[in-house]
Amino acid sequence: MTIKPHLSREAVEQATAEIFLMPFFPGSDIESRAMVMRYFFDICHTDEQVLWLGKRYVTLFSKWAGLRELRAVACSKFKPRDGIEVYSDTYIDGIPSERPEAPLQLGPMNEESRKLLAGLMKSTEFPK
């Protein structure tokens, strides 16, 4: 016997409402909303995943990008409930990380590296 994870209707409706307000969302009827809601139920295991997915999708896309991209965003974070995994057609190199990139930290330089850097600095002309 398979136990279905519990998703609250409220969480699914909230995430759907966020996406529903995006430019170029196809349709303003109940069937369009129902399709997106069904997708959330197919993909997500928990309310937290549903709410994260709705927010993350509207952060990544300025307009409706389709159900495949919705699934691709989910797949970047967790395994979909129905097991169907896809990649983004928009973000070819993968969905961008949620974490801001840390500045490059250079470790201590050895003598050879210092000489190489000094030589590069002398040979490079910087704009005035």
C-alpha contacts under 8 A as a table, 3 or more apart, distances in Angstrom:
res1	aa1	res2	aa2	distance
5	P	45	H	5.54
5	P	46	T	6.76
6	H	45	H	7.18
6	H	46	T	6.49
6	H	47	D	7.88
7	L	11	A	7.27
7	L	12	V	7.36
7	L	41	F	7.27
7	L	45	H	7.01
7	L	46	T	5.56
7	L	47	D	5.40
8	S	11	A	5.45
8	S	12	V	6.54
8	S	47	D	6.43
9	R	12	V	5.17
9	R	13	E	6.00
10	E	13	E	5.11
10	E	14	Q	6.09
11	A	14	Q	5.12
11	A	15	A	6.28
11	A	47	D	5.75
11	A	50	V	6.59
11	A	51	L	6.27
12	V	15	A	5.29
12	V	16	T	6.04
12	V	37	M	6.12
12	V	40	F	6.66
12	V	41	F	7.73
12	V	47	D	7.44
12	V	50	V	6.23
12	V	51	L	7.40
13	E	16	T	5.01
13	E	17	A	6.00
13	E	37	M	7.00
14	Q	17	A	5.13
14	Q	18	E	6.50
14	Q	51	L	7.39
15	A	18	E	5.28
15	A	19	I	6.59
15	A	50	V	6.47
15	A	51	L	5.54
15	A	53	L	7.42
15	A	54	G	4.48
15	A	55	K	7.12
16	T	19	I	5.23
16	T	20	F	5.88
16	T	33	R	6.78
16	T	36	V	6.42
16	T	37	M	6.19
16	T	54	G	6.85
17	A	20	F	4.89
17	A	21	L	6.41
18	E	21	L	5.64
18	E	22	M	7.25
18	E	54	G	6.42
18	E	55	K	7.32
18	E	58	V	7.24
19	I	22	M	5.44
19	I	25	F	7.68
19	I	54	G	6.53
19	I	57	Y	7.61
19	I	58	V	6.48
19	I	64	W	7.49
20	F	25	F	6.13
20	F	28	S	7.91
20	F	33	R	7.11
21	L	25	F	7.22
22	M	25	F	5.78
22	M	58	V	7.46
22	M	62	S	7.23
22	M	63	K	5.33
22	M	64	W	5.76
23	P	62	S	7.53
23	P	63	K	4.84
23	P	64	W	6.09
24	F	63	K	6.11
24	F	64	W	5.50
25	F	28	S	7.81
25	F	63	K	7.46
25	F	64	W	5.20
26	P	32	S	7.07
27	G	32	S	5.89
28	S	32	S	6.67
28	S	33	R	7.67
29	D	32	S	5.61
29	D	33	R	6.80
30	I	33	R	5.20
30	I	34	A	6.03
31	E	34	A	4.95
31	E	35	M	6.18
32	S	35	M	5.23
32	S	36	V	6.61
33	R	36	V	5.31
33	R	37	M	6.16
34	A	37	M	4.97
34	A	38	R	6.04
35	M	38	R	5.13
35	M	39	Y	6.30
36	V	39	Y	5.00
36	V	40	F	6.41
36	V	67	L	7.54
37	M	40	F	5.12
37	M	41	F	6.43
38	R	41	F	5.05
38	R	42	D	6.16
39	Y	42	D	4.94
39	Y	43	I	6.07
39	Y	67	L	7.75
40	F	43	I	5.20
40	F	44	C	5.68
40	F	50	V	6.43
41	F	44	C	5.74
41	F	45	H	7.70
42	D	80	P	7.45
42	D	81	R	6.01
42	D	82	D	5.69
43	I	71	R	7.09
43	I	74	A	7.37
43	I	80	P	4.55
43	I	81	R	4.83
43	I	82	D	6.04
44	C	47	D	7.70
44	C	49	Q	5.80
44	C	50	V	5.89
44	C	74	A	7.93
44	C	80	P	6.04
44	C	81	R	5.62
45	H	49	Q	6.69
45	H	50	V	7.91
45	H	80	P	7.61
45	H	81	R	5.90
46	T	49	Q	5.27
46	T	50	V	6.48
47	D	50	V	5.02
47	D	51	L	6.14
48	E	51	L	5.27
48	E	52	W	6.00
49	Q	52	W	5.05
49	Q	53	L	5.94
50	V	53	L	5.17
50	V	54	G	6.28
51	L	54	G	5.29
51	L	55	K	6.33
52	W	55	K	5.31
52	W	56	R	5.88
53	L	56	R	5.08
53	L	57	Y	5.89
53	L	70	L	7.69
53	L	73	V	7.10
53	L	74	A	6.20
54	G	57	Y	5.36
54	G	58	V	6.52
55	K	58	V	5.48
55	K	59	T	6.22
56	R	59	T	5.00
56	R	60	L	6.17
56	R	73	V	7.59
57	Y	60	L	5.26
57	Y	61	F	6.08
57	Y	70	L	6.50
57	Y	73	V	6.77
58	V	61	F	5.31
58	V	62	S	6.53
58	V	63	K	7.76
59	T	62	S	7.23
61	F	64	W	6.90
61	F	65	A	6.88
65	A	68	R	7.95
65	A	69	E	6.12
65	A	70	L	7.75
66	G	69	E	5.58
66	G	70	L	6.56
67	L	70	L	4.92
67	L	71	R	6.28
68	R	71	R	5.14
68	R	72	A	6.14
68	R	86	V	7.37
68	R	88	S	7.47
69	E	72	A	4.79
69	E	73	V	6.14
69	E	87	Y	7.80
69	E	88	S	5.67
69	E	89	D	7.28
69	E	90	T	7.68
70	L	73	V	5.32
70	L	74	A	6.50
71	R	74	A	5.05
71	R	75	C	6.15
71	R	80	P	7.95
71	R	85	E	7.43
71	R	86	V	6.76
72	A	75	C	4.96
72	A	76	S	6.33
72	A	85	E	7.20
72	A	86	V	5.32
72	A	87	Y	5.07
72	A	88	S	5.19
72	A	95	I	7.83
73	V	76	S	5.23
73	V	77	K	7.10
73	V	88	S	7.42
73	V	95	I	6.56
74	A	77	K	5.51
74	A	78	F	6.06
74	A	79	K	7.55
74	A	80	P	6.94
75	C	78	F	5.28
75	C	79	K	5.73
75	C	80	P	6.36
75	C	85	E	6.02
75	C	86	V	6.79
75	C	87	Y	7.53
76	S	94	G	7.74
76	S	95	I	6.36
79	K	83	G	6.54
79	K	85	E	7.29
80	P	83	G	5.05
80	P	84	I	6.30
80	P	85	E	6.76
81	R	84	I	7.93
87	Y	92	I	7.92
87	Y	94	G	7.25
88	S	91	Y	5.33
88	S	92	I	6.17
88	S	94	G	6.61
88	S	95	I	6.99
89	D	92	I	5.77
91	Y	94	G	5.20
91	Y	95	I	5.61
91	Y	96	P	7.65
92	I	95	I	7.91
97	S	100	P	7.29
109	M	112	E	7.96
109	M	113	S	5.76
109	M	114	R	6.26
110	N	113	S	5.38
110	N	114	R	6.35
111	E	114	R	5.09
111	E	115	K	6.30
112	E	115	K	5.24
112	E	116	L	6.24
113	S	116	L	5.04
113	S	117	L	6.10
114	R	117	L	5.17
114	R	118	A	6.07
115	K	118	A	5.07
115	K	119	G	6.13
116	L	119	G	5.15
116	L	120	L	6.27
117	L	120	L	5.05
117	L	121	M	6.14
118	A	121	M	5.09
118	A	122	K	6.29
119	G	122	K	5.21
119	G	123	S	6.23
120	L	123	S	5.19
120	L	124	T	6.03
121	M	124	T	5.37
122	K	125	E	7.77
